[in-house]
Amino acid sequence: MNHNQQQRLQNQAVNLLETIEDTAEYFCDEHLISGEQFYVMMKALVDCKLQEFPLDFEQLEEDIYDD
């Protein structure tokens, strides 16, 4: 992964995080749940969703974090 690709990926991750945080705030306020409860539910949903993809997640993490 070259520098431009890394920078693009980092920018996308920041944008995604900001979107998730805005969504978490809205959802928690609307449904009167804690942030902790929101993120626990999100983790469970993400874990289930990732099961649908035929990826080697260990290799993907190595590719992202070892560069």
N, C-alpha and C positions, 0 to 999 in steps of 0.2 A: 504494500500500500504506500503510495507516494505522499508527499507532504500535503498537496492539494486535496487528495482524497481524505486524508486524516482530518484536515481542517473542515472540510465539508461535513464529514461524519460528526465531528464535534459540534458544529453549528446546528446540525439537525437534532442532535441529542439535547442540546440546550433548549431549542424550540419545543421539543417534545416534553421535556421536563416542565417548562413553563405552562404548557397546555394542560398537562396532568395536574399540576398544582392548582391552576384556576378551576379545573373541573372538580377536583377534590373539595375545594372551598365551597363551591356552589352546591355540590351533592350533599356535603355534610350539613350545610345550613338548611337546605330544603328538607332533608330527611332526619335531621336532629341526631346524627351519629358522630362519633369521634373520628378524628383523623386517623388514629391507630386502626380503628375498625375498617375504615375505608381502604387503607393500604393493605391490611390483611386480606380483605376480599379481593382487591386488585391482584395481589400475588397469586391467590388461588386461581383466579380467572386467567391470568397470564400463563401460569403453569399448565393449565388445561389447554389453552390455545396453542402453546408451543408444541404440545404433543401431536398436533395436526401437521407439523412440518417435518419433512425428512432431512433434518440437519444434524450434523455432528456438533453439538453445542460446546463440547470440550475443545474441539479444534477451533471453532469460531471464537471462543473466548481467548484462546492462545493467540490467534491471529490479531485480535483487537488489542489485547493488553501487552503482548510481547514486542510490539513494534516500537 
